[in-house]
């Protein structure tokens, strides 16, 4: 098999000069600059025991929401990328301020989130009962920090990301292989232990730091029941949660790019081949919604169904 290496364009190598895409980009720009950063960082401050008089956000960022903090990660990525594309100082100022507040909220052991670390204790104790995708949320926070470093040049962001990566690794060091498998085997319907693209983000953190502990931690999220099966040519996608497992395919490709271990390139290419038979013409992939209430969301709407080819 030919050697593979992927490469992307930097944001400042592409310009949108007009048309519908320029109008949409300008609309998103206005939307991002309207955010009240004190409201956005409210639950981070509360979780760190710091005072906050900001009006709480609602929905997924509410004070009791299980995934509070994940939108902050998305927002940090967004303002960082806008700065990386056009070097508008307003976006750099916002990214730097968020990172500074995160620095105030980070614990000495590296933990940084808007929800307490006891949620991870619960995940480890009960194996995904009663929690709401904590590592998914940590991925968004970690990715936001990485983007703030990459596109804004914020050094503190990389320090916070590295400390969080070490914290995650130290948690898994204390777990047995069986317990780790229970924490990360996301095979249930709409799994509450979904961990998003944290493996890929940790590989990016390794790219930036060369830290071998981070590389080992990233590899923990490459699970044999899925990545290993794909490398052996086994189509195991049916009934699995696409939002969890597609990022694992991306992580496998990233691991190959770092290690040149052919098993992970094989896993990624087989994964692409198996997904192709489950994809709609517009690029979406999902099983048939089967909820009896047509106005409700099917719990299987984010899952792969049977292959069509």
VEXSE-822094 format. One line per field, with one value per residue (C-alpha): x, y, z; residue number from 1; residue in three letters. Coordinates in nm, 3 decimals, always signed. Layout:
N
px	c(X / ...)
py	c(Y / ...)
pz	c(Z / ...)
lodren	c(NUM / ...)
drenza	c(ALA / ...)
***
This chain:
309
px	c(+0.000 / +0.133 / +0.243 / -0.024 / +0.003 / -0.274 / -0.230 / -0.476 / -0.470 / -0.406 / -0.700 / -0.500 / -0.434 / -0.800 / -1.007 / -1.384 / -1.436 / -1.807 / -2.133 / -2.340 / -2.039 / -1.913 / -2.257 / -2.274 / -1.924 / -2.015 / -2.334 / -2.136 / -1.882 / -2.155 / -2.304 / -1.972 / -1.897 / -2.235 / -2.158 / -2.124 / -1.805 / -1.892 / -2.214 / -2.024 / -1.768 / -2.020 / -2.028 / -1.649 / -1.615 / -1.882 / -1.719 / -1.386 / -1.545 / -1.498 / -1.766 / -1.981 / -2.274 / -2.338 / -2.680 / -2.659 / -2.700 / -2.973 / -3.007 / -2.690 / -2.493 / -2.732 / -2.595 / -2.708 / -2.664 / -2.453 / -2.251 / -2.203 / -1.875 / -1.875 / -2.018 / -1.736 / -1.490 / -1.672 / -1.677 / -1.306 / -1.232 / -1.454 / -1.303 / -0.952 / -1.015 / -1.169 / -0.855 / -0.641 / -0.825 / -0.836 / -0.635 / -0.919 / -0.794 / -1.144 / -1.134 / -0.785 / -0.894 / -1.186 / -0.977 / -0.709 / -0.968 / -1.134 / -0.799 / -0.708 / -1.034 / -0.977 / -0.635 / -0.800 / -1.043 / -0.794 / -0.703 / -0.345 / -0.378 / -0.470 / -0.844 / -1.038 / -1.412 / -1.746 / -1.863 / -1.702 / -1.454 / -1.684 / -1.876 / -1.573 / -1.563 / -1.923 / -1.845 / -1.563 / -1.769 / -2.092 / -1.960 / -2.166 / -2.477 / -2.611 / -2.361 / -2.385 / -2.088 / -1.816 / -1.522 / -1.715 / -1.729 / -1.362 / -1.278 / -1.445 / -1.257 / -0.927 / -0.983 / -1.066 / -0.738 / -0.544 / -0.706 / -0.629 / -0.266 / -0.252 / -0.440 / -0.390 / -0.048 / -0.165 / +0.102 / -0.109 / -0.367 / -0.110 / +0.000 / -0.359 / -0.418 / -0.107 / -0.203 / -0.552 / -0.403 / -0.183 / -0.480 / -0.679 / -0.386 / -0.334 / -0.700 / -0.674 / -0.344 / -0.539 / -0.796 / -0.774 / -0.804 / -1.157 / -1.262 / -1.115 / -1.307 / -1.627 / -1.566 / -1.490 / -1.700 / -1.968 / -2.191 / -2.523 / -2.799 / -2.725 / -2.431 / -2.383 / -2.010 / -1.962 / -1.614 / -1.617 / -1.285 / -1.072 / -0.832 / -0.766 / -0.726 / -0.471 / -0.277 / -0.274 / -0.146 / +0.133 / +0.212 / +0.257 / +0.454 / +0.617 / +0.502 / +0.511 / +0.267 / +0.012 / +0.073 / +0.005 / -0.312 / -0.435 / -0.392 / -0.626 / -0.918 / -0.838 / -1.055 / -1.009 / -1.383 / -1.403 / -1.065 / -0.915 / -1.213 / -1.189 / -0.818 / -0.911 / -1.165 / -1.472 / -1.777 / -1.906 / -2.081 / -2.441 / -2.619 / -2.312 / -2.333 / -2.191 / -2.107 / -1.881 / -1.718 / -1.655 / -1.409 / -1.236 / -1.173 / -1.025 / -0.807 / -0.686 / -0.574 / -0.396 / -0.224 / -0.100 / +0.035 / +0.237 / +0.345 / +0.314 / +0.154 / -0.026 / -0.304 / -0.447 / -0.440 / -0.615 / -0.874 / -0.942 / -0.970 / -1.194 / -1.406 / -1.450 / -1.545 / -1.802 / -1.952 / -1.994 / -2.278 / -2.461 / -2.433 / -2.698 / -2.632 / -2.591 / -2.318 / -2.525 / -2.517 / -2.788 / -3.020 / -3.392 / -3.574 / -3.821 / -3.973 / -4.353 / -4.403 / -4.317 / -4.254 / -3.995 / -3.631 / -3.546 / -3.292 / -3.129 / -3.107 / -2.730 / -2.664 / -2.551 / -2.795 / -2.740 / -2.518 / -2.693 / -2.416)
py	c(+0.000 / +0.344 / +0.570 / +0.821 / +1.165 / +1.420 / +1.795 / +2.081 / +2.442 / +2.706 / +2.939 / +3.242 / +3.072 / +3.096 / +3.414 / +3.451 / +3.763 / +3.772 / +3.594 / +3.383 / +3.245 / +3.595 / +3.695 / +3.386 / +3.444 / +3.802 / +3.686 / +3.436 / +3.709 / +3.936 / +3.647 / +3.562 / +3.920 / +3.957 / +3.696 / +3.811 / +3.636 / +3.661 / +3.469 / +3.219 / +3.153 / +3.160 / +2.784 / +2.753 / +3.010 / +2.847 / +2.506 / +2.653 / +2.818 / +3.166 / +3.435 / +3.515 / +3.752 / +3.691 / +3.585 / +3.208 / +3.074 / +2.817 / +2.490 / +2.285 / +2.555 / +2.581 / +2.564 / +2.203 / +2.083 / +1.770 / +1.898 / +2.254 / +2.393 / +2.224 / +2.528 / +2.733 / +2.501 / +2.543 / +2.920 / +2.934 / +2.734 / +2.964 / +3.297 / +3.151 / +3.036 / +3.369 / +3.539 / +3.286 / +3.365 / +3.744 / +3.858 / +4.067 / +4.182 / +4.158 / +3.780 / +3.753 / +3.961 / +3.726 / +3.412 / +3.550 / +3.652 / +3.311 / +3.137 / +3.372 / +3.291 / +2.919 / +2.962 / +3.105 / +2.811 / +2.529 / +2.311 / +2.245 / +1.885 / +2.005 / +1.947 / +2.214 / +2.202 / +2.358 / +2.040 / +1.879 / +1.593 / +1.378 / +1.320 / +1.125 / +0.934 / +0.835 / +0.726 / +0.505 / +0.362 / +0.292 / +0.248 / +0.515 / +0.512 / +0.847 / +1.069 / +1.277 / +1.241 / +1.398 / +1.313 / +1.453 / +1.784 / +1.769 / +1.713 / +2.041 / +2.228 / +2.066 / +2.138 / +2.501 / +2.540 / +2.377 / +2.610 / +2.913 / +2.811 / +2.724 / +3.022 / +3.291 / +3.192 / +3.179 / +2.995 / +2.960 / +2.770 / +2.503 / +2.482 / +2.432 / +2.174 / +1.981 / +1.985 / +1.859 / +1.587 / +1.473 / +1.477 / +1.250 / +1.013 / +0.991 / +0.898 / +0.608 / +0.491 / +0.404 / +0.190 / -0.176 / -0.285 / -0.411 / -0.086 / +0.117 / -0.094 / -0.032 / +0.343 / +0.367 / +0.093 / +0.316 / +0.047 / +0.127 / +0.323 / +0.696 / +0.620 / +0.844 / +0.762 / +0.912 / +1.066 / +1.253 / +1.331 / +1.348 / +1.087 / +1.297 / +1.611 / +1.432 / +1.329 / +1.698 / +1.782 / +1.529 / +1.687 / +2.021 / +1.899 / +1.564 / +1.450 / +1.067 / +1.049 / +1.232 / +0.991 / +0.695 / +0.858 / +0.926 / +0.557 / +0.459 / +0.598 / +0.370 / +0.078 / -0.271 / -0.342 / -0.076 / +0.044 / -0.302 / -0.465 / -0.222 / -0.297 / -0.667 / -0.587 / -0.644 / -0.428 / -0.360 / -0.029 / -0.144 / -0.003 / +0.191 / +0.560 / +0.753 / +1.065 / +0.858 / +0.631 / +0.854 / +1.061 / +0.734 / +0.674 / +1.023 / +0.950 / +0.627 / +0.824 / +1.072 / +0.789 / +0.645 / +0.986 / +0.992 / +0.629 / +0.487 / +0.180 / +0.036 / -0.112 / +0.233 / +0.337 / +0.008 / +0.080 / +0.427 / +0.315 / +0.021 / +0.254 / +0.488 / +0.195 / +0.063 / +0.408 / +0.465 / +0.212 / +0.399 / +0.756 / +0.981 / +1.186 / +1.501 / +1.337 / +1.260 / +0.918 / +0.783 / +0.492 / +0.524 / +0.718 / +0.480 / +0.681 / +0.635 / +1.009 / +1.186 / +1.507 / +1.345 / +1.271 / +0.907 / +0.780 / +0.599 / +0.902 / +0.930 / +0.560 / +0.370 / +0.125 / -0.166 / -0.118 / -0.062 / -0.220)
pz	c(+0.000 / -0.093 / +0.190 / +0.286 / +0.438 / +0.472 / +0.463 / +0.489 / +0.378 / +0.640 / +0.690 / +0.577 / +0.243 / +0.144 / +0.103 / +0.061 / -0.143 / -0.215 / -0.278 / -0.044 / +0.142 / +0.223 / +0.348 / +0.567 / +0.700 / +0.790 / +0.963 / +1.174 / +1.252 / +1.388 / +1.586 / +1.751 / +1.847 / +2.017 / +2.283 / +2.642 / +2.754 / +3.124 / +3.058 / +2.845 / +3.120 / +3.406 / +3.475 / +3.449 / +3.724 / +3.939 / +3.901 / +4.010 / +4.314 / +4.171 / +4.198 / +3.896 / +3.877 / +3.506 / +3.387 / +3.325 / +2.976 / +2.918 / +2.732 / +2.698 / +2.880 / +3.176 / +3.528 / +3.571 / +3.211 / +3.188 / +2.891 / +3.009 / +2.884 / +2.547 / +2.365 / +2.516 / +2.345 / +2.015 / +2.060 / +2.140 / +1.825 / +1.620 / +1.731 / +1.702 / +1.346 / +1.248 / +1.372 / +1.187 / +0.866 / +0.867 / +1.174 / +1.312 / +1.654 / +1.804 / +1.773 / +1.918 / +2.217 / +2.278 / +2.246 / +2.479 / +2.739 / +2.738 / +2.779 / +3.064 / +3.244 / +3.183 / +3.339 / +3.650 / +3.659 / +3.598 / +3.896 / +3.999 / +3.876 / +3.526 / +3.538 / +3.350 / +3.284 / +3.367 / +3.543 / +3.848 / +3.810 / +4.022 / +3.697 / +3.571 / +3.899 / +3.837 / +3.481 / +3.607 / +3.891 / +3.705 / +3.352 / +3.174 / +3.394 / +3.503 / +3.321 / +3.005 / +2.765 / +2.986 / +2.759 / +2.463 / +2.648 / +2.749 / +2.383 / +2.285 / +2.558 / +2.461 / +2.091 / +2.167 / +2.353 / +2.070 / +1.818 / +2.035 / +2.031 / +1.661 / +1.519 / +1.783 / +1.913 / +2.274 / +2.472 / +2.784 / +2.579 / +2.492 / +2.856 / +2.971 / +2.697 / +2.796 / +3.163 / +3.077 / +2.858 / +3.145 / +3.381 / +3.148 / +3.112 / +3.487 / +3.535 / +3.292 / +3.444 / +3.759 / +3.576 / +3.487 / +3.123 / +3.195 / +3.359 / +3.074 / +2.827 / +3.019 / +3.025 / +2.651 / +2.488 / +2.336 / +2.188 / +2.351 / +2.179 / +2.208 / +2.440 / +2.742 / +2.740 / +2.392 / +2.380 / +2.049 / +1.883 / +2.195 / +2.058 / +1.748 / +1.962 / +2.182 / +1.871 / +1.772 / +2.120 / +2.065 / +1.727 / +1.904 / +2.206 / +2.128 / +2.472 / +2.479 / +2.769 / +2.557 / +2.269 / +2.498 / +2.627 / +2.274 / +2.192 / +2.475 / +2.274 / +1.977 / +2.085 / +1.948 / +1.928 / +1.656 / +1.525 / +1.559 / +1.390 / +1.098 / +1.059 / +1.029 / +0.758 / +0.976 / +0.903 / +1.255 / +1.184 / +1.198 / +1.507 / +1.623 / +1.709 / +1.413 / +1.615 / +1.840 / +1.588 / +1.287 / +1.497 / +1.585 / +1.214 / +1.186 / +1.490 / +1.327 / +1.023 / +1.249 / +1.437 / +1.110 / +1.010 / +1.335 / +1.368 / +1.013 / +1.167 / +0.864 / +1.077 / +1.139 / +0.775 / +0.696 / +0.966 / +0.825 / +0.463 / +0.554 / +0.766 / +0.468 / +0.248 / +0.495 / +0.553 / +0.179 / +0.172 / +0.448 / +0.323 / +0.174 / -0.138 / +0.075 / +0.283 / +0.593 / +0.749 / +0.978 / +1.034 / +0.970 / +1.239 / +1.400 / +1.685 / +1.698 / +1.748 / +1.421 / +1.613 / +1.840 / +1.769 / +1.712 / +1.962 / +1.669 / +1.440 / +1.494 / +1.437 / +1.130 / +0.980 / +0.744 / +0.444 / +0.113 / -0.093)
lodren	c(1 / 2 / 3 / 4 / 5 / 6 / 7 / 8 / 9 / 10 / 11 / 12 / 13 / 14 / 15 / 16 / 17 / 18 / 19 / 20 / 21 / 22 / 23 / 24 / 25 / 26 / 27 / 28 / 29 / 30 / 31 / 32 / 33 / 34 / 35 / 36 / 37 / 38 / 39 / 40 / 41 / 42 / 43 / 44 / 45 / 46 / 47 / 48 / 49 / 50 / 51 / 52 / 53 / 54 / 55 / 56 / 57 / 58 / 59 / 60 / 61 / 62 / 63 / 64 / 65 / 66 / 67 / 68 / 69 / 70 / 71 / 72 / 73 / 74 / 75 / 76 / 77 / 78 / 79 / 80 / 81 / 82 / 83 / 84 / 85 / 86 / 87 / 88 / 89 / 90 / 91 / 92 / 93 / 94 / 95 / 96 / 97 / 98 / 99 / 100 / 101 / 102 / 103 / 104 / 105 / 106 / 107 / 108 / 109 / 110 / 111 / 112 / 113 / 114 / 115 / 116 / 117 / 118 / 119 / 120 / 121 / 122 / 123 / 124 / 125 / 126 / 127 / 128 / 129 / 130 / 131 / 132 / 133 / 134 / 135 / 136 / 137 / 138 / 139 / 140 / 141 / 142 / 143 / 144 / 145 / 146 / 147 / 148 / 149 / 150 / 151 / 152 / 153 / 154 / 155 / 156 / 157 / 158 / 159 / 160 / 161 / 162 / 163 / 164 / 165 / 166 / 167 / 168 / 169 / 170 / 171 / 172 / 173 / 174 / 175 / 176 / 177 / 178 / 179 / 180 / 181 / 182 / 183 / 184 / 185 / 186 / 187 / 188 / 189 / 190 / 191 / 192 / 193 / 194 / 195 / 196 / 197 / 198 / 199 / 200 / 201 / 202 / 203 / 204 / 205 / 206 / 207 / 208 / 209 / 210 / 211 / 212 / 213 / 214 / 215 / 216 / 217 / 218 / 219 / 220 / 221 / 222 / 223 / 224 / 225 / 226 / 227 / 228 / 229 / 230 / 231 / 232 / 233 / 234 / 235 / 236 / 237 / 238 / 239 / 240 / 241 / 242 / 243 / 244 / 245 / 246 / 247 / 248 / 249 / 250 / 251 / 252 / 253 / 254 / 255 / 256 / 257 / 258 / 259 / 260 / 261 / 262 / 263 / 264 / 265 / 266 / 267 / 268 / 269 / 270 / 271 / 272 / 273 / 274 / 275 / 276 / 277 / 278 / 279 / 280 / 281 / 282 / 283 / 284 / 285 / 286 / 287 / 288 / 289 / 290 / 291 / 292 / 293 / 294 / 295 / 296 / 297 / 298 / 299 / 300 / 301 / 302 / 303 / 304 / 305 / 306 / 307 / 308 / 309)
drenza	c(UNK / UNK / UNK / UNK / UNK / UNK / UNK / UNK / UNK / UNK / UNK / UNK / UNK / UNK / UNK / UNK / UNK / UNK / UNK / UNK / UNK / UNK / UNK / UNK / UNK / UNK / UNK / UNK / UNK / UNK / UNK / UNK / UNK / UNK / UNK / UNK / UNK / UNK / UNK / UNK / UNK / UNK / UNK / UNK / UNK / UNK / UNK / UNK / UNK / UNK / UNK / UNK / UNK / UNK / UNK / UNK / UNK / UNK / UNK / UNK / UNK / UNK / UNK / UNK / UNK / UNK / UNK / UNK / UNK / UNK / UNK / UNK / UNK / UNK / UNK / UNK / UNK / UNK / UNK / UNK / UNK / UNK / UNK / UNK / UNK / UNK / UNK / UNK / UNK / UNK / UNK / UNK / UNK / UNK / UNK / UNK / UNK / UNK / UNK / UNK / UNK / UNK / UNK / UNK / UNK / UNK / UNK / UNK / UNK / UNK / UNK / UNK / UNK / UNK / UNK / UNK / UNK / UNK / UNK / UNK / UNK / UNK / UNK / UNK / UNK / UNK / UNK / UNK / UNK / UNK / UNK / UNK / UNK / UNK / UNK / UNK / UNK / UNK / UNK / UNK / UNK / UNK / UNK / UNK / UNK / UNK / UNK / UNK / UNK / UNK / UNK / UNK / UNK / UNK / UNK / UNK / UNK / UNK / UNK / UNK / UNK / UNK / UNK / UNK / UNK / UNK / UNK / UNK / UNK / UNK / UNK / UNK / UNK / UNK / UNK / UNK / UNK / UNK / UNK / UNK / UNK / UNK / UNK / UNK / UNK / UNK / UNK / UNK / UNK / UNK / UNK / UNK / UNK / UNK / UNK / UNK / UNK / UNK / UNK / UNK / UNK / UNK / UNK / UNK / UNK / UNK / UNK / UNK / UNK / UNK / UNK / UNK / UNK / UNK / UNK / UNK / UNK / UNK / UNK / UNK / UNK / UNK / UNK / UNK / UNK / UNK / UNK / UNK / UNK / UNK / UNK / UNK / UNK / UNK / UNK / UNK / UNK / UNK / UNK / UNK / UNK / UNK / UNK / UNK / UNK / UNK / UNK / UNK / UNK / UNK / UNK / UNK / UNK / UNK / UNK / UNK / UNK / UNK / UNK / UNK / UNK / UNK / UNK / UNK / UNK / UNK / UNK / UNK / UNK / UNK / UNK / UNK / UNK / UNK / UNK / UNK / UNK / UNK / UNK / UNK / UNK / UNK / UNK / UNK / UNK / UNK / UNK / UNK / UNK / UNK / UNK / UNK / UNK / UNK / UNK / UNK / UNK / UNK / UNK / UNK / UNK / UNK / UNK / UNK / UNK / UNK / UNK / UNK / UNK)
***
